[in-house]
Amino acid sequence: MRQIPPLAALLLIALACTAEQPSSSPADSARGGTVVISVGGDPDGLFPPVHSTATSKAVSDQTYDRLADLGPDLNTVGDAGFTPRLATSWRWSPDSLSIEFQLNPRARWHDGRPVRASDVVFTHALYKDSATASPTAPLIASIDSVTAPDSLTAVFWFGRRSPIQFYESTMLMAILPEHALKGIRGQALRTSEIARKPMGSGRFRFVSWTPGSSIEVAADTANYHGRARIERLIWSIAPDPKTVFTRLIGGEADLLEQVPMGDMSQLVAHPELRPVLLLGLEYNFVLFNLRDPRNRARPHPLFGDRALRRALTMAVDRGRTVKSVYDTLAAVALGPTVRAYPTTDTTLMQIPYSLEGARRSLDSLGWRVSGADSIRQRNGRRLEFTLSVPGVSRSRMNMAVILQDQLKQAGAKVNIDRLEIASFVDLENRRAFDAVFHGWRVEASPGGIRQTWGASGAKPGGSNHGSYINPAFDAAADSALSAMDLPTRRTHFKRAYQMIIDDAPAIWMAEPKTMMAINRRIRTPALRPDAWWSSIGEWWIPSTERIARDRVGPPR
């Protein structure tokens, strides 16, 4: 009988576990227990308008609420599948240019004050205020205004119809407490007390954040949606990737969002852990800085040249690199999108791998091999740059080393700079890099492309850290996002994606699947691939399977 390789066996187990839907029973309905989540770095803040990391979003989504939440099928067109959160109901105007939300009258902020429609009005204004510099602002540009006819009614007004009006009104803004933020504006928001100690209306209350160590939240006992079944959530922070995984298999943590590729075989030896394979909503890439980090008024001395970027892309064997690092748990990235989107055309033409072709292109651009180390030079400048990589991502570090060797064969020298996540994020935000090995975890809607790759995101505070600007790309993306039917959206997106692939502002590397590991004592409903943490309020631990830390009472 043919022996199944360990990874293939693990995949079969994961697929079976993904389909598993543990359900509660009356005997195990009591609330309690602690879930410890092992993560590789501190969040970049806990203030929803300006944070960007997955950990930041996971914590904020427990402490803040939206008006409505996305359904399990990730539909973003219209309101089908959305479930009420702060809003109990909504009504569209006959011309679809306004949506009226009725707020839950029992909703309370964690300080006991009632949530009111004026908080919704305030939230929209804060997100759109240029002084806030929220990366979300361009994504909600279609919302003209928000009004409050009474204390429990918030009306969103639009200048034009859009297929994702409802998604923009609900999923892109966490509703914030006006009374806790009024009078605070601009940079002061990022350093305000609420940015470090969130105070929302979610099912969990903030307890503490010890940088470099842990973040803790506890069930809000009087929450208007009912008390969460888990008593405490703790994010255990360890910048060292080995420690992140060791805490999981050592029993110090219950969950790891992404099991490192090199550690997956160890899961088989730990039957207390349940592997769960989720649809990939992430892509990673080597991002070139198209502006000179020393003087942003000028193009980057290397990467301002489109032809050079294309030549370097051609020198990287992406297929072999991705296979070497991920085995079968990732595909080569198509571009700034993922295959899970119905708007993604998988026939997009890629810059092909050809080492000889790359060498010929570099020769034609005047980059000649020179010196004992065979690194190319032009006009006295070496073809050399620094690639900054977040050390917490072992997969990106491994790919960076392979890429370094492949580019050396083409005559380019890559210096790898491994950074802790906080330093990496700071470097990106300041745009003070040559190239970074970045990764985007995309939202359920492809609308985020305006901010991550559009001209609006290249402005200070935006997420287009490489400053890629192409008006034709922006126009095609806008046309795609405005189209009311899927075939038209798909056609325009294909045109936009092909433009950016051809311009090569990045080397699109991998589109990994998410292989999570969860302790089997924790029962979960189906996990949403864009936000596995969205259902944590309904997770539970049978009383017979609780361990010592589960019996620790709620913090005072």
N, C-alpha and C positions, 0 to 999 in steps of 0.2 A: 504493500500500500504506500502511495506517495505521501511523504511527510510534508505537512503544511508549514511554511516558514513562519517564525514567530510573529513577524509584523502582519502577515496576511491573517493569521489566526486572531490577532488582536483586533484587526479591522472587522472580522466577522463578529467578534464579541461586542465591539462598539456599536455596530449596526443593530444588533439584537437589543442592546441596552437603550439605544436611542428610541426604539419603538416602545420600550417598556414604559408604562404609565402607572406607577404605583398609586393606589387610591387609599383614602383614609377609611377607618372603620370606627364605629361609635366608641369602642374600648380605647382607642388611641386618639381621641379628639382633644384631649387636654393640651393646653399650650405650654411651651417651655423649650429649653435647649439653646445651645449656642452653635453657630456656624462660623468657623474660622477659614478665611479665604487667603491663600498665600499669593502675594503679589511681589513684583520685582522693583518697586520704587514708589516714592511718594506721589500723590496726585499733584497736578500743577495748579492747585487751588480747589476750593469747593463752592465757587460762585458760578452758577450755571451760565450766565451770559458770556463768560470769558474762558472757561476751562475747556480742555480738549482731550485729555487722556481718558482711556477706558476706565481706570480706577476712579477718576473724578466723576465721570458720568454715573458709574455704578453707585457710588455713595450718594450723589445728589438725587438720583432717582428714588432713593429710599426716603429721603428727608423732604423732598419737594414733590408737588403734584402738577400734572398738566390738566387741561380741561377735559381731554379724552385721551384714550390710549389706543395704540395700533393693535389690530387683531393678529392672530397667529399666522394668517396667510400673507401678511406684509402688504396688503393692498393699500396704496396711497392715493388712488384716484377716487374722488367722491368721498363718501363717509361710510361705505359698506365695510362691515367688520369692526369698526371702531367701538370701543366700550366706554361708558361714562367714567369720569374720575371726579374732578371738581364740578363739572357740569352734570346735571341729571338728565338734561335733554337739550335739543337744539332744533332750530327751525330755519330753513333757507327762505330767502325772499323769492318771489316769482321770477325775477330776472337773474337770480344767482349771484347778485353783486353784494349781498350781505348775508351773514349768518348770525342768528340770535341764540346765545347760550344762556340757559337758566342754571344758576349755581345752586349747589346743595346747601340748604339753609343751616345744616348741622356742621358744616366744615369750619374748623378752627385752626388758627395758627398754634404752634406749640407753646406759645405764651398765654393761650386761652382766648385771645381776641378772635372775633368772627372774621372769616374770609368774605370780602365784599367785592362787588363789581369794580369798584374804584381801584382795587389791587390789580385787576386785569388790565385796566387802562394804564396804570402806572407801569406795569411790567412791559407792555408793548412800547411805551415811550422810552423806557430805559434801554431796552434792547436796540432801538433804532437811533438813540442819541449818539452822534458821532464821537462825543467825548468818552463814551463807554468803550468804543472800539471793539464791539462784539463781532466775532467772525460770523455770527448768525445774521447780522443786520442785512446783508445783501440777499439772504435767502427768504426774508419776509418783506422784501421791498414791495410786493404786490398788495400788501395790506395798507390801505391809505390811512385808516384811522380806526380807533376803537372807542366806543362811547358806552356810557352807563345810564340808561334811562331810569333805572332804579337800583337799589342796593344789591339785588340778586340777578340782574340782567346785564350781560355784556354783549355788545353788538360789534362785529367785525365788518368793516366796509372795504370794498375792493374797487379799484379803478377799471378792472377788466376781469373777465372770466378766466379761470385756469383749472386744469384737471386736478391740481393738488392744493386747492384753496383750503380745504378742510385740514389736510395734513399740516400745512404751514401755520394754521391758526392754533393747532393743538400740540403737535409733536415737537415743534421747534422752540417753544418757549416754556420754561418752568415758571409757574406763577409765583411771584415774589411778594413779600409783605411790605406794603407802602410805608407803614408806620415805623418799620425798622430801618428803612433806607432813605426816607425823604430827607432832602438837603445834602445828600452825599452824591458827588458827581465825578465822573472822569477817573483818573488814576486812583483817587481816594477810595473808590469802590473796591479795588483789588486788595487794598490793605486794611479795609474796614473789618470790624469784629465779625460781622456776619459772613465774610469771605473765608474766615478760619473756623467759625462756629456757626454753621448753617442753622436757620430757624425757619422751617417751612410748615407744611400741613400734611406731609407724607405719613406713612404708617410706622416709620421709625423716627425717633428723636436722636439728635446728635448728642454724644456723650463726651468724646475726647479725640484729640489727634496729637500724637507724640511723633514728630517728624523722624523718619528713619526707623520707626518702631511699629506703630500700629494706629489704626483708626477704629473707633467703636461707636456703634449706634445701638439703641435699645427700642423695643416695641413701645409705641405710643398707646398707653393703656386706655385712653379715651377717644381713640381715633374714630372719625365719623364713618369710616369704611369697616370698622371692626378691628379689634386688636389682632396683630399679626400672630401667627402660630409659633414662630421662632421668637425667643425672648431677646437674644443678642446676636449681632453680626459684628465680626471683628476682621478687619483687613490686616493681616500680618505682613509687615514690610521687610524685605531683605534684598538689598541691591545686588547681592551675589546670586547668579542664576542657580548655582549648585545648592545653595541654602534654600532657595524657593522650592525646589523639588524635594530636597531632603526633609523639609518640614512636613510635606505631604505624606511621604512614605513612612516617616517616623511617627506619624500620628499627632503631630503638633498642629496640623492644619487638616481641614476637611475637603477643600476644593482647590483645584488649580485650573485656571481658565484655559491655558495652552500648555500641554505637556511637551517639553522639548523633544525633538525627534530622537536624539540619542538616548533618551531615557524611557522611551515607550515600552521597550521590551521588559523593563523592570515591573511594569504594571501587572504582568501575568503572575509575578511572584507575590502579589499583594491582593488576594481575593477580596479584601475588605474595601477595595477601591473599584468603582464602577466607571469604566471608560464610556464617554458619550461623544459621538461624532456629530458635529453640527455643520450645516452648509456654510461654506466659506463666504464671508462678507468683508474680506480684508485683501489688500494687495500691498506688496512692498517693492521698493524701487530705489535706485541710486539717483538722487536728485541733484542736478547741476544748478549752481547759483549763476544766473545769467547776468547779474550785476556785480561790479567790483566791490567786495566787502569793505575795502578801504575808502572807496569813493563811489557811492551808489549812483552818482550822476553819469558814471561811465560803464560801458559793458565790461563784463569779466574778461580779463586778458586771454583766457582760454575759452571759456564756455559761452562767451558772447558770439562765438563763431558756430553757426548751425552745421556747417560741413564738418567741423572737427567733432562736434557732438555725435553726428551720425557715424563718423569713422570709428570713434571709441565704442559706440554701441555695437557696430559690426564686429569688433574684436572680441566680444564677450559671447561665449557659448552658453546661452541662458538655459537651454534644455539640459545639458550635462550638469550644469551647476545646480539647478533645482532638483534634478534626480539624485545627485550626490548628497544633498543636504536633507531633502524631505522624503526620499524614496517615492512612494505612491500617494503621499498625503498633501501634495500640492501640484498645481499645473503652472506652466509658464504664464505669467501675467500678460493679458492682451493689451493693456494700456491702463488709463485711469478709470477702470470700471471692473466689475466682477461678472462672472457668468450667471450668477443668481438673478441678475436683473433681466426681466423679459425684454428690456430695451437694448441689450447687448448683442451685437452681431459677431459671432465667433469666427467669421471669415475675414476679419480685418487683416490687411496686409502688414506684415512686420518687416523691420529692417533685418535682413537675413544675416546669420553668422557666417563670416568668411574672414579668416585671419589674413589671407593673401589680399583680399579685397580691401581690408582695413589698411594694410601696409601701403598698398598702391594709392589709396585716398590720402593718407598722411604724406606720402612722397609728393603728391600733386599739390598739396597745400603748403609745401615748403618745409615740412618737418623732417629733417634728415637725421639719420642715425649718426651719433657722434660720441666720442669718448670711450673709455674702457668698459663702462657699464652698459653701453649700447642704448642709452636713453636719447631720444630724439631732441633736437634743438632747432630753433628758428629765431634768427636775429638776436642771438645770444641768450634766448630764454629756453630753459629746459621744459620738456613736456612732463611736468611733475606737479602733483597736487595732493592735498590732504583729503581723505575720506573719513568723516566722523561717523562713528557707529555707537548706538546705545549698548553698553556692555551687558545690560540685562537680557538682550535678545541674542541667545546663542546661535540661532539659525542665521541671523543677519551677520553676526561675526564670522561664522563659518563661510558664508557666501562671500563676504568681503575678502577673506584670505584667498579664496579661489579666484575671484575677480582680479585681485592684485597680481596674481601670477599670470593670468591670461592677458592683461593689459601690458605687462612687462614684455611679453612675447611680441607685442605690437610696437614696443619702444616707448611706452609710457610708464612713469614711475608713480605708484600710488602709496602714500604714507597713511597707514591706518591709525586713527586716533580714537581709542576706546574711552567713552565717557559715561559717567553715571547719568541716570535719566534726567535729573534736574539740570545738570550742566548741558546736556544735549538739547533739551527743550529751550533753555536760555539762548544757546548758540543759534538755534533756528529762529527764534523770535527776533533776535538782533540781526539776523541775516549775515552773521559774521563767519561764513564758511565758504569753502570751495565746493565741496560736495558732501552730502549726508546720505546715509543709508536709512531711509525713512519707511514708514508703513502707515497706511490709512485703513482704519476700520470704518467702513462706510455706513451711512444711515440706510434706512429702508427705502428711501427715495434717492434717485440719482441727482436730485436737485443740488446737492452739496458741491457738485463740480464747479459751480459758479465761484464758490469761495476758495476751493482748493487749487483750481487751475485757471480761473477767469481773471480778467484785469482788475475787478473789484477786490479780489483777494490779495492782489499784489501791493495794496496800500498798507501803511503801518497798521499793525493789529490784525491783519488778514492772515489767512492760512496758506496763501500761495507764496511760500517762503523762497522759492527759486525765482520769483518774479517773471514767470512766463507770461507774455502778453501777445495775443494775436486776435485782432478785432474780428477776423473771419471765423475763428474758433468760437469766440463769444457769441457771435450772431447765430451760428449753427446750434450751439447749446441752448440759446434762448428759444430758438424755433422749436427745438425738440421738447423743451419743458413747457412750451405754450400749446403744443399740439394736443387735441382732445381725443385722439384715437391712437392705439398702440402701433399700427403699421407706420403711421406718419411720424410718431415719436422715434421709432426705431430707425427710420430712414435718416432723419436729421442727426440723431446721435451717431450713427455710423459715419456720417460726413465729419462731424466734430472730432470723433475719436481718431479717424484717419489723419486728419490735419495734425493733431498733436503727436501722434506716433511718428509722422514724417518729420516734424520739427525737432524731435528728440530732446526735449528739455529734461528727460530722465531716461534711464535704462530700466525698463519695466522688467522686474525679476520674477517674483513668485506670487501666486494666488493660493495661499494655504487654506486647507480645511481646518476647522477648529476641533482638536481632540482634547476634550476636557477630562478631568478625573474627579469624581465625587465619592465621598465615603458612603457606603451602602446604607448606613443607618439613617441617612437623610433621604426623605421621600420628596420627590418633586413632580409637579405637573409637566407637561411638554414645555421645553425650553425654546424661547424665540431666538432664532439665529442672530438677529441684529442686536439683541440685548438679553442675554441669558438670565440676567438678574431681575428682569421685569416682573417675574412671578414670585419673588422671594417671600412676599407676605403670605403666600399659601404653602410654602414649604413646611415640613413637619418632621419630627423625630419621635417614633414610638417610645412610650414611657419605658418599655422593657429594654430598649437599646441605648438609653442615654448613659453618658459617661460622666466623670467627675465634674468637668467644666460645665456640663449642661445643667447641673444642679445649683450653680451659682445664681443667686437671686438677682433681680434687676438692680442697677446702680441707683444709689439714693440721690 
